[in-house]
C-alpha cells in the first residue's frame, strides 16, 4: 500500500511540473517575448538576403528564403492569437 502512495505522489509531482511549464510557456509575457524573437529572426533574414543579393533583389524569387519568412510570419500570427 505504501508503494501505491509513492507512485501516486510521483505522478502528481510530474503533473504539477508539466502544468507549471505550460503555464509559463503560455503566459502573456513569454508569448510577447517569442513574438519579438521571431520578428528579430525575420529582420536578420531580410538583412542577410539584402547583404547577399543586394537591396533591389526580389525575395519572392528566392523560394527557400521566402518560405522561411512566411513560416515565421505564420508563427507570429499564431502567437498573437494566444495573447
C-alpha positions in Angstrom: 0.0 0.0 0.0 2.8 2.3 0.7 4.2 1.8 -2.8 1.0 3.0 -4.3 1.1 6.2 -2.3 4.7 6.8 -3.5 3.8 6.2 -7.1 0.7 8.5 -6.9 2.9 11.2 -5.3 5.5 10.9 -8.1 2.8 11.1 -10.8 1.2 14.1 -9.1 4.6 15.9 -8.9 5.2 15.2 -12.6 1.8 16.5 -13.5 2.4 19.7 -11.4 5.7 20.3 -13.2 4.2 19.8 -16.6 1.3 22.2 -15.7 3.8 24.8 -14.5 5.9 24.6 -17.7 2.7 25.1 -19.9 1.6 27.9 -17.7 4.9 29.7 -18.0 5.2 29.0 -21.7 1.7 30.4 -22.5 2.0 33.4 -20.2 1.4 36.8 -21.9 5.0 38.0 -21.3 6.5 34.8 -22.7 4.3 34.9 -25.8 5.3 38.6 -26.4 9.0 37.6 -26.0 8.6 34.8 -28.5 6.9 37.2 -31.0 9.8 39.6 -30.6 12.4 36.9 -31.2 10.6 35.8 -34.4 10.4 39.4 -35.6 14.1 39.7 -35.0 14.7 36.5 -37.0 12.7 38.0 -39.9 14.8 41.2 -39.7 18.0 39.1 -39.7 16.8 37.1 -42.6 16.0 40.3 -44.6 19.4 41.7 -43.7 21.3 38.6 -44.8 19.3 38.4 -48.0 20.0 42.1 -48.8 23.6 41.6 -47.9 24.0 38.6 -50.2 21.8 39.6 -53.1 21.6 43.4 -52.9 18.9 45.8 -52.0 17.0 45.6 -55.2 16.8 41.8 -55.2 13.3 40.2 -55.1 13.0 37.8 -52.1 9.9 36.2 -53.7 12.1 34.8 -56.4 14.3 33.1 -53.9 12.0 30.4 -52.7 13.7 29.0 -49.6 14.2 32.4 -48.0 10.7 33.4 -48.8 9.3 30.2 -47.3 11.3 30.7 -44.0 10.0 34.3 -43.8 6.4 33.1 -44.4 6.7 30.4 -41.8 8.0 32.9 -39.2 5.1 35.3 -40.1 2.6 32.5 -39.7 4.1 31.5 -36.3 3.8 35.2 -35.2 0.1 35.3 -36.2 -0.5 32.1 -34.2 1.3 33.6 -31.2 -0.8 36.8 -31.4 -3.9 34.7 -31.2 -2.8 33.4 -27.8 -2.5 37.0 -26.4 
